[in-house]
Amino acid sequence: MGRITARRRVTRITVGEAKRVREDLLAVEEPLEIRVGGRALAITMRTPGHDFELAAGFLVSEGVVSAHDEYSGARYCAGVNDDGENTFNVLDITLGPGVAPPDPSLERNFYTTSSCGLCGKASIDAVRTLSKFDVSDDPLRLDAALLAEFPDRLRARQETFEKTGGLHAAALFDGTTGELLVLREDVGRHNAVDKVVGWALTEGLLPLRGTVLMVSGRASFELTQKASMAGIPVLAAVSAPSSLAAELGHELGMTVVGFLRGSSMVVYSAPERIIVETSTVDTTTPEPADARQKAVSL
C-alpha cells in the first residue's frame, strides 16, 4: 500500500523574521486507475488507503452497482515504478454474476482530479445519475442538538489531517443514536465520500436510510448526488452548499445542511427532518454573510 503522508523539506517565511528551514508532512496524492473486468473506466487522483472502498463507492456513484451481491471484489494489478516496485495504483473490479458492465458512456475523457469528481465526464448529459433509492420518504427526524455535535466528532477523528492539514473527511453517522459508523479521509472530498459509500456497500448496508453524511468542506452538487445514490437522507457540511446542491436536495427530498458550526446551522432543503425545541421564525430578509460565519472551504 502506498504512503498516506510524505516528508518534504520546506522554508517557512514570516514577514519581519528570518527564514526557517525544516521538514514538513504532506498528504500524498497519487493516481488510481479503476478498471472493471480488465477494462479501464477512470483515473482518479487520491490519497492511498481504502482503495477497494473508493472503487466500490465510485461504482455506486456511477449507478453501476447498488447492492452487496452486485459487487464481487477487487484486486491490485501490476503497476510498477522505476525500481520495479508495485505502486498499487491500478485496481481491477469484478462485478457480481449477471451484473452488466459499465456503459461505455461512463468512461472519462480525462482523469478525475482530487478537487472534482465530475470534471472528466465524457458528456454533460452523464453528470446527472438517477438513484435506485428514494430518500424523500425516509422517516428520520434528527435532533438539531445531536447534529450540532457531528463536526467536532468528525474533526477529532481526522488523524491524517492532524498531521498534514491537507485532507478532507467524510463521516457517516446514525441519525437516531448519533453513533459514528465510519470516517474516511482523502485529498479529494468526493473520494472521501466514495470511500464511505464503498464501505457501506461491502458491509451490505445500502441503502443508508436513517443516516447523516457529514463532510468537512462544502456541499457540492456532486456530493449531494453521491449521497442520493447511497440512499442517505441528510447531507451536512461545515461550509456552504452550492446552488445546485440545494436545488438537487429540494428535488430529491434530501435535507441539505450548511454552515454547521457550534450550535448553529443553515438548512437549505427538507427542513422538516431537523427537530428543534423552539418555533421557527420566517423572514424574507436574507441573513448577513458575516452572521453565518462564512469561511473559505478547504
Contacts in CASP RR format, 6 or more apart in sequence:
PFRMAT RR
TARGET T0000
AUTHOR 0000-0000-0000
METHOD contacts of the structure
MODEL  1
MGRITARRRVTRITVGEAKRVREDLLAVEEPLEIRVGGRALAITMRTPGH
DFELAAGFLVSEGVVSAHDEYSGARYCAGVNDDGENTFNVLDITLGPGVA
PPDPSLERNFYTTSSCGLCGKASIDAVRTLSKFDVSDDPLRLDAALLAEF
PDRLRARQETFEKTGGLHAAALFDGTTGELLVLREDVGRHNAVDKVVGWA
LTEGLLPLRGTVLMVSGRASFELTQKASMAGIPVLAAVSAPSSLAAELGH
ELGMTVVGFLRGSSMVVYSAPERIIVETSTVDTTTPEPADARQKAVSL
1 48 0 8 1.000
1 49 0 8 1.000
1 51 0 8 1.000
1 88 0 8 1.000
2 28 0 8 1.000
2 30 0 8 1.000
2 48 0 8 1.000
2 49 0 8 1.000
2 87 0 8 1.000
2 88 0 8 1.000
3 28 0 8 1.000
3 48 0 8 1.000
4 27 0 8 1.000
4 28 0 8 1.000
4 47 0 8 1.000
4 48 0 8 1.000
4 49 0 8 1.000
4 160 0 8 1.000
5 25 0 8 1.000
5 26 0 8 1.000
5 27 0 8 1.000
5 28 0 8 1.000
5 160 0 8 1.000
5 163 0 8 1.000
5 164 0 8 1.000
6 25 0 8 1.000
6 26 0 8 1.000
6 28 0 8 1.000
7 23 0 8 1.000
7 24 0 8 1.000
7 25 0 8 1.000
7 26 0 8 1.000
8 23 0 8 1.000
8 24 0 8 1.000
8 26 0 8 1.000
9 21 0 8 1.000
9 22 0 8 1.000
9 23 0 8 1.000
9 24 0 8 1.000
10 21 0 8 1.000
10 22 0 8 1.000
10 23 0 8 1.000
10 24 0 8 1.000
11 19 0 8 1.000
11 20 0 8 1.000
11 21 0 8 1.000
12 19 0 8 1.000
12 20 0 8 1.000
12 21 0 8 1.000
12 22 0 8 1.000
13 19 0 8 1.000
25 163 0 8 1.000
25 164 0 8 1.000
26 164 0 8 1.000
26 166 0 8 1.000
27 47 0 8 1.000
27 160 0 8 1.000
27 164 0 8 1.000
27 165 0 8 1.000
27 166 0 8 1.000
27 167 0 8 1.000
27 187 0 8 1.000
28 47 0 8 1.000
28 48 0 8 1.000
28 187 0 8 1.000
29 45 0 8 1.000
29 46 0 8 1.000
29 47 0 8 1.000
29 114 0 8 1.000
29 187 0 8 1.000
30 45 0 8 1.000
30 46 0 8 1.000
30 47 0 8 1.000
30 48 0 8 1.000
30 87 0 8 1.000
30 89 0 8 1.000
31 43 0 8 1.000
31 44 0 8 1.000
31 45 0 8 1.000
31 46 0 8 1.000
31 89 0 8 1.000
31 111 0 8 1.000
32 43 0 8 1.000
32 44 0 8 1.000
32 45 0 8 1.000
32 46 0 8 1.000
32 48 0 8 1.000
32 51 0 8 1.000
32 54 0 8 1.000
32 55 0 8 1.000
32 89 0 8 1.000
32 90 0 8 1.000
32 91 0 8 1.000
33 40 0 8 1.000
33 42 0 8 1.000
33 43 0 8 1.000
33 89 0 8 1.000
33 90 0 8 1.000
33 91 0 8 1.000
34 40 0 8 1.000
34 41 0 8 1.000
34 42 0 8 1.000
34 43 0 8 1.000
34 44 0 8 1.000
34 55 0 8 1.000
34 58 0 8 1.000
34 91 0 8 1.000
34 93 0 8 1.000
35 41 0 8 1.000
35 77 0 8 1.000
35 90 0 8 1.000
35 91 0 8 1.000
35 92 0 8 1.000
35 93 0 8 1.000
36 59 0 8 1.000
36 64 0 8 1.000
36 92 0 8 1.000
36 93 0 8 1.000
36 95 0 8 1.000
36 101 0 8 1.000
36 102 0 8 1.000
37 92 0 8 1.000
37 93 0 8 1.000
37 94 0 8 1.000
37 95 0 8 1.000
37 101 0 8 1.000
38 92 0 8 1.000
39 101 0 8 1.000
40 107 0 8 1.000
41 102 0 8 1.000
41 106 0 8 1.000
41 107 0 8 1.000
41 108 0 8 1.000
42 58 0 8 1.000
42 107 0 8 1.000
42 108 0 8 1.000
42 111 0 8 1.000
42 112 0 8 1.000
43 108 0 8 1.000
43 111 0 8 1.000
43 112 0 8 1.000
44 54 0 8 1.000
44 58 0 8 1.000
44 111 0 8 1.000
44 112 0 8 1.000
44 114 0 8 1.000
44 117 0 8 1.000
44 191 0 8 1.000
45 111 0 8 1.000
45 112 0 8 1.000
45 113 0 8 1.000
45 114 0 8 1.000
45 187 0 8 1.000
45 188 0 8 1.000
46 54 0 8 1.000
46 114 0 8 1.000
46 186 0 8 1.000
46 187 0 8 1.000
46 188 0 8 1.000
46 191 0 8 1.000
47 160 0 8 1.000
47 167 0 8 1.000
47 185 0 8 1.000
47 186 0 8 1.000
47 187 0 8 1.000
47 188 0 8 1.000
47 191 0 8 1.000
48 88 0 8 1.000
48 89 0 8 1.000
50 184 0 8 1.000
50 195 0 8 1.000
50 199 0 8 1.000
51 74 0 8 1.000
51 76 0 8 1.000
51 88 0 8 1.000
51 91 0 8 1.000
52 73 0 8 1.000
52 74 0 8 1.000
52 91 0 8 1.000
52 202 0 8 1.000
53 184 0 8 1.000
53 194 0 8 1.000
53 195 0 8 1.000
53 196 0 8 1.000
53 198 0 8 1.000
53 199 0 8 1.000
53 202 0 8 1.000
54 186 0 8 1.000
54 191 0 8 1.000
54 194 0 8 1.000
54 195 0 8 1.000
54 198 0 8 1.000
55 74 0 8 1.000
55 91 0 8 1.000
55 93 0 8 1.000
56 65 0 8 1.000
56 71 0 8 1.000
56 73 0 8 1.000
56 74 0 8 1.000
56 93 0 8 1.000
56 194 0 8 1.000
56 197 0 8 1.000
56 198 0 8 1.000
56 201 0 8 1.000
56 202 0 8 1.000
57 194 0 8 1.000
57 195 0 8 1.000
57 197 0 8 1.000
57 198 0 8 1.000
57 201 0 8 1.000
58 194 0 8 1.000
59 65 0 8 1.000
59 71 0 8 1.000
59 93 0 8 1.000
59 102 0 8 1.000
60 66 0 8 1.000
60 194 0 8 1.000
60 197 0 8 1.000
60 198 0 8 1.000
60 201 0 8 1.000
60 206 0 8 1.000
60 226 0 8 1.000
60 229 0 8 1.000
60 230 0 8 1.000
61 129 0 8 1.000
61 190 0 8 1.000
61 194 0 8 1.000
61 197 0 8 1.000
61 225 0 8 1.000
61 226 0 8 1.000
61 229 0 8 1.000
62 102 0 8 1.000
62 106 0 8 1.000
62 129 0 8 1.000
63 129 0 8 1.000
63 131 0 8 1.000
63 132 0 8 1.000
63 229 0 8 1.000
64 95 0 8 1.000
64 99 0 8 1.000
64 102 0 8 1.000
64 106 0 8 1.000
65 71 0 8 1.000
65 95 0 8 1.000
65 99 0 8 1.000
65 201 0 8 1.000
66 132 0 8 1.000
66 133 0 8 1.000
66 206 0 8 1.000
66 229 0 8 1.000
67 201 0 8 1.000
67 204 0 8 1.000
67 206 0 8 1.000
68 201 0 8 1.000
68 202 0 8 1.000
68 203 0 8 1.000
68 204 0 8 1.000
68 206 0 8 1.000
69 96 0 8 1.000
70 95 0 8 1.000
70 96 0 8 1.000
70 99 0 8 1.000
71 93 0 8 1.000
71 95 0 8 1.000
71 96 0 8 1.000
71 201 0 8 1.000
71 202 0 8 1.000
72 93 0 8 1.000
72 94 0 8 1.000
72 95 0 8 1.000
72 96 0 8 1.000
72 97 0 8 1.000
73 93 0 8 1.000
73 94 0 8 1.000
74 91 0 8 1.000
74 92 0 8 1.000
74 93 0 8 1.000
74 94 0 8 1.000
75 91 0 8 1.000
75 92 0 8 1.000
75 94 0 8 1.000
76 86 0 8 1.000
76 88 0 8 1.000
76 90 0 8 1.000
76 91 0 8 1.000
76 92 0 8 1.000
77 90 0 8 1.000
77 91 0 8 1.000
77 92 0 8 1.000
78 86 0 8 1.000
78 90 0 8 1.000
79 86 0 8 1.000
79 87 0 8 1.000
79 88 0 8 1.000
79 89 0 8 1.000
79 90 0 8 1.000
80 86 0 8 1.000
80 87 0 8 1.000
81 87 0 8 1.000
95 101 0 8 1.000
105 122 0 8 1.000
105 123 0 8 1.000
105 126 0 8 1.000
106 122 0 8 1.000
106 126 0 8 1.000
107 122 0 8 1.000
108 120 0 8 1.000
108 121 0 8 1.000
108 122 0 8 1.000
109 120 0 8 1.000
109 121 0 8 1.000
109 122 0 8 1.000
110 119 0 8 1.000
110 120 0 8 1.000
111 120 0 8 1.000
112 118 0 8 1.000
112 119 0 8 1.000
112 120 0 8 1.000
112 190 0 8 1.000
113 119 0 8 1.000
114 186 0 8 1.000
114 187 0 8 1.000
114 188 0 8 1.000
114 191 0 8 1.000
115 188 0 8 1.000
115 189 0 8 1.000
116 190 0 8 1.000
116 222 0 8 1.000
117 190 0 8 1.000
117 222 0 8 1.000
118 127 0 8 1.000
118 221 0 8 1.000
118 222 0 8 1.000
121 127 0 8 1.000
128 225 0 8 1.000
129 225 0 8 1.000
129 229 0 8 1.000
131 228 0 8 1.000
131 229 0 8 1.000
131 231 0 8 1.000
131 252 0 8 1.000
132 207 0 8 1.000
133 206 0 8 1.000
133 207 0 8 1.000
133 228 0 8 1.000
133 229 0 8 1.000
133 230 0 8 1.000
133 231 0 8 1.000
135 209 0 8 1.000
135 227 0 8 1.000
135 228 0 8 1.000
135 231 0 8 1.000
135 232 0 8 1.000
135 233 0 8 1.000
135 252 0 8 1.000
135 253 0 8 1.000
135 254 0 8 1.000
136 252 0 8 1.000
136 253 0 8 1.000
136 254 0 8 1.000
136 270 0 8 1.000
138 209 0 8 1.000
138 210 0 8 1.000
138 231 0 8 1.000
138 233 0 8 1.000
138 273 0 8 1.000
139 210 0 8 1.000
140 175 0 8 1.000
140 176 0 8 1.000
140 209 0 8 1.000
140 210 0 8 1.000
140 211 0 8 1.000
140 233 0 8 1.000
140 234 0 8 1.000
140 273 0 8 1.000
141 273 0 8 1.000
141 275 0 8 1.000
142 175 0 8 1.000
142 212 0 8 1.000
142 234 0 8 1.000
142 255 0 8 1.000
142 273 0 8 1.000
142 274 0 8 1.000
142 275 0 8 1.000
143 275 0 8 1.000
144 265 0 8 1.000
144 274 0 8 1.000
144 275 0 8 1.000
144 276 0 8 1.000
145 263 0 8 1.000
146 175 0 8 1.000
146 178 0 8 1.000
147 212 0 8 1.000
147 234 0 8 1.000
147 236 0 8 1.000
147 257 0 8 1.000
147 260 0 8 1.000
147 265 0 8 1.000
147 274 0 8 1.000
148 260 0 8 1.000
148 262 0 8 1.000
148 263 0 8 1.000
148 264 0 8 1.000
148 265 0 8 1.000
149 178 0 8 1.000
150 171 0 8 1.000
150 173 0 8 1.000
150 178 0 8 1.000
150 212 0 8 1.000
150 214 0 8 1.000
150 236 0 8 1.000
150 260 0 8 1.000
151 214 0 8 1.000
151 238 0 8 1.000
151 260 0 8 1.000
151 261 0 8 1.000
151 262 0 8 1.000
152 262 0 8 1.000
153 171 0 8 1.000
153 180 0 8 1.000
154 169 0 8 1.000
154 171 0 8 1.000
154 180 0 8 1.000
154 183 0 8 1.000
154 214 0 8 1.000
154 216 0 8 1.000
155 161 0 8 1.000
155 169 0 8 1.000
155 216 0 8 1.000
157 169 0 8 1.000
157 171 0 8 1.000
157 180 0 8 1.000
157 183 0 8 1.000
158 167 0 8 1.000
158 169 0 8 1.000
158 183 0 8 1.000
158 185 0 8 1.000
158 216 0 8 1.000
159 185 0 8 1.000
160 167 0 8 1.000
160 185 0 8 1.000
161 167 0 8 1.000
161 169 0 8 1.000
161 185 0 8 1.000
161 216 0 8 1.000
166 187 0 8 1.000
166 298 0 8 1.000
167 185 0 8 1.000
167 186 0 8 1.000
167 187 0 8 1.000
167 192 0 8 1.000
168 185 0 8 1.000
168 186 0 8 1.000
168 187 0 8 1.000
168 188 0 8 1.000
168 189 0 8 1.000
168 192 0 8 1.000
168 215 0 8 1.000
168 216 0 8 1.000
168 217 0 8 1.000
168 298 0 8 1.000
169 183 0 8 1.000
169 184 0 8 1.000
169 185 0 8 1.000
169 192 0 8 1.000
169 215 0 8 1.000
169 216 0 8 1.000
170 183 0 8 1.000
170 184 0 8 1.000
170 189 0 8 1.000
170 192 0 8 1.000
170 193 0 8 1.000
170 195 0 8 1.000
170 196 0 8 1.000
170 213 0 8 1.000
170 214 0 8 1.000
170 215 0 8 1.000
170 216 0 8 1.000
171 180 0 8 1.000
171 181 0 8 1.000
171 182 0 8 1.000
171 183 0 8 1.000
171 184 0 8 1.000
171 196 0 8 1.000
171 213 0 8 1.000
171 214 0 8 1.000
172 180 0 8 1.000
172 181 0 8 1.000
172 182 0 8 1.000
172 183 0 8 1.000
172 196 0 8 1.000
172 199 0 8 1.000
172 200 0 8 1.000
172 208 0 8 1.000
172 211 0 8 1.000
172 212 0 8 1.000
172 213 0 8 1.000
172 214 0 8 1.000
172 232 0 8 1.000
173 179 0 8 1.000
173 180 0 8 1.000
173 181 0 8 1.000
173 211 0 8 1.000
173 212 0 8 1.000
173 214 0 8 1.000
174 181 0 8 1.000
174 210 0 8 1.000
174 211 0 8 1.000
174 212 0 8 1.000
175 210 0 8 1.000
175 211 0 8 1.000
175 212 0 8 1.000
175 234 0 8 1.000
176 210 0 8 1.000
181 211 0 8 1.000
182 196 0 8 1.000
182 199 0 8 1.000
182 200 0 8 1.000
183 196 0 8 1.000
184 192 0 8 1.000
184 195 0 8 1.000
184 196 0 8 1.000
184 199 0 8 1.000
185 192 0 8 1.000
186 192 0 8 1.000
186 195 0 8 1.000
189 215 0 8 1.000
189 216 0 8 1.000
189 217 0 8 1.000
189 218 0 8 1.000
189 220 0 8 1.000
189 223 0 8 1.000
190 222 0 8 1.000
190 223 0 8 1.000
190 226 0 8 1.000
192 215 0 8 1.000
192 216 0 8 1.000
193 213 0 8 1.000
193 215 0 8 1.000
193 223 0 8 1.000
193 226 0 8 1.000
193 227 0 8 1.000
194 226 0 8 1.000
196 213 0 8 1.000
197 206 0 8 1.000
197 208 0 8 1.000
197 226 0 8 1.000
197 229 0 8 1.000
197 230 0 8 1.000
200 206 0 8 1.000
200 208 0 8 1.000
200 230 0 8 1.000
206 230 0 8 1.000
206 231 0 8 1.000
207 230 0 8 1.000
207 231 0 8 1.000
207 232 0 8 1.000
208 230 0 8 1.000
208 231 0 8 1.000
208 232 0 8 1.000
209 231 0 8 1.000
209 233 0 8 1.000
210 232 0 8 1.000
210 233 0 8 1.000
210 234 0 8 1.000
211 232 0 8 1.000
211 233 0 8 1.000
211 234 0 8 1.000
212 232 0 8 1.000
212 233 0 8 1.000
212 234 0 8 1.000
212 235 0 8 1.000
212 236 0 8 1.000
213 223 0 8 1.000
213 227 0 8 1.000
213 230 0 8 1.000
213 232 0 8 1.000
213 234 0 8 1.000
213 235 0 8 1.000
213 236 0 8 1.000
214 236 0 8 1.000
214 237 0 8 1.000
214 260 0 8 1.000
215 223 0 8 1.000
215 235 0 8 1.000
215 236 0 8 1.000
215 237 0 8 1.000
215 238 0 8 1.000
216 237 0 8 1.000
216 238 0 8 1.000
216 298 0 8 1.000
217 237 0 8 1.000
217 238 0 8 1.000
217 239 0 8 1.000
217 297 0 8 1.000
217 298 0 8 1.000
218 237 0 8 1.000
218 239 0 8 1.000
218 240 0 8 1.000
218 241 0 8 1.000
218 242 0 8 1.000
218 297 0 8 1.000
219 235 0 8 1.000
219 236 0 8 1.000
219 237 0 8 1.000
219 239 0 8 1.000
219 240 0 8 1.000
219 241 0 8 1.000
219 242 0 8 1.000
219 245 0 8 1.000
219 256 0 8 1.000
219 257 0 8 1.000
219 258 0 8 1.000
220 241 0 8 1.000
220 242 0 8 1.000
220 244 0 8 1.000
220 245 0 8 1.000
221 242 0 8 1.000
221 244 0 8 1.000
221 245 0 8 1.000
221 248 0 8 1.000
223 235 0 8 1.000
223 237 0 8 1.000
223 245 0 8 1.000
224 235 0 8 1.000
224 241 0 8 1.000
224 244 0 8 1.000
224 245 0 8 1.000
224 248 0 8 1.000
224 249 0 8 1.000
224 252 0 8 1.000
224 254 0 8 1.000
224 256 0 8 1.000
225 248 0 8 1.000
227 235 0 8 1.000
227 254 0 8 1.000
228 248 0 8 1.000
228 249 0 8 1.000
228 252 0 8 1.000
228 254 0 8 1.000
232 254 0 8 1.000
233 253 0 8 1.000
233 254 0 8 1.000
233 255 0 8 1.000
233 270 0 8 1.000
233 273 0 8 1.000
234 254 0 8 1.000
234 255 0 8 1.000
234 257 0 8 1.000
234 273 0 8 1.000
235 245 0 8 1.000
235 249 0 8 1.000
235 254 0 8 1.000
235 255 0 8 1.000
235 256 0 8 1.000
235 257 0 8 1.000
236 257 0 8 1.000
236 258 0 8 1.000
236 260 0 8 1.000
236 265 0 8 1.000
237 257 0 8 1.000
237 258 0 8 1.000
237 259 0 8 1.000
237 260 0 8 1.000
238 258 0 8 1.000
238 259 0 8 1.000
238 260 0 8 1.000
238 261 0 8 1.000
239 258 0 8 1.000
239 259 0 8 1.000
239 294 0 8 1.000
239 295 0 8 1.000
239 296 0 8 1.000
239 297 0 8 1.000
240 258 0 8 1.000
240 259 0 8 1.000
240 294 0 8 1.000
240 297 0 8 1.000
241 256 0 8 1.000
241 258 0 8 1.000
241 268 0 8 1.000
245 256 0 8 1.000
245 268 0 8 1.000
246 256 0 8 1.000
246 268 0 8 1.000
246 269 0 8 1.000
248 254 0 8 1.000
249 255 0 8 1.000
249 256 0 8 1.000
249 268 0 8 1.000
249 269 0 8 1.000
249 270 0 8 1.000
250 268 0 8 1.000
250 269 0 8 1.000
250 270 0 8 1.000
253 269 0 8 1.000
253 270 0 8 1.000
254 269 0 8 1.000
254 270 0 8 1.000
255 267 0 8 1.000
255 269 0 8 1.000
255 270 0 8 1.000
255 271 0 8 1.000
255 273 0 8 1.000
255 274 0 8 1.000
256 267 0 8 1.000
256 268 0 8 1.000
256 269 0 8 1.000
256 270 0 8 1.000
257 265 0 8 1.000
257 266 0 8 1.000
257 267 0 8 1.000
257 268 0 8 1.000
257 274 0 8 1.000
258 265 0 8 1.000
258 266 0 8 1.000
258 267 0 8 1.000
258 268 0 8 1.000
259 265 0 8 1.000
259 266 0 8 1.000
259 292 0 8 1.000
259 293 0 8 1.000
259 294 0 8 1.000
261 293 0 8 1.000
264 292 0 8 1.000
264 293 0 8 1.000
265 274 0 8 1.000
266 287 0 8 1.000
266 292 0 8 1.000
267 274 0 8 1.000
271 280 0 8 1.000
END
